[in-house]
Amino acid sequence: ELTLEQVVSSTGDVEVRVAISAVQGETSESLPASEASLDVLIEVRTEGPVPTDLLFPVGQENSARGLAQSGGAWLADAEPLGGGLFEVRMRPSAGWAVDTCVQVAVLFETKDASGQKEVPRRYKSFQGASIEPYASQGLAF
């Protein structure tokens, strides 16, 4: 189960909060996801004036996956808040331009009991993705 909220706060931050739970075991019990079993990444794209930089008050930029501020695109690791909640907050240091459109895609990378990820079974996205291994699976954002 997935719940996604995207809002602009009074501080000018774009907030992306994901609540996710997973069905586990033979009882089909729904349990909140945790950072031990799931990484959540947020791919951000802007249209209109492209900010020169983004600040991340919650979460952090992930430049290791090859999408570091290329043409108005960023990748961020969502911060686990507990109880199945993951969040990223972002804003340009100079603030958002009035006519900037912000789009987000949510990427889910589940882990097995030893913390390993397996392509493609453990990589899922909501709204597409531009990074690997998602792009090689035919997903686009």
HELIX and SHEET records of a PDB file:
HELIX    1   1 ALA A  135  GLN A  137  5                                   3    
SHEET    1   A 3 LEU A   2  VAL A   8  0                                        
SHEET    2   A 3 VAL A  14  GLN A  24 -1                                        
SHEET    3   A 3 GLU A  29  PRO A  32 -1                                        
SHEET    1   B 4 LEU A   2  VAL A   8  0                                        
SHEET    2   B 4 VAL A  14  GLN A  24 -1                                        
SHEET    3   B 4 LEU A  85  ARG A  91 -1                                        
SHEET    4   B 4 LEU A  55  VAL A  58 -1                                        
SHEET    1   C 4 LEU A   2  VAL A   8  0                                        
SHEET    2   C 4 VAL A  14  GLN A  24 -1                                        
SHEET    3   C 4 LEU A  85  ARG A  91 -1                                        
SHEET    4   C 4 GLU A  79  GLY A  82 -1                                        
SHEET    1   D 5 GLN A  60  GLU A  61  0                                        
SHEET    2   D 5 ALA A  73  ASP A  77 -1                                        
SHEET    3   D 5 LEU A  38  GLU A  47 -1                                        
SHEET    4   D 5 CYS A 101  THR A 110 -1                                        
SHEET    5   D 5 TYR A 123  PHE A 126 -1                                        
END                                                                             
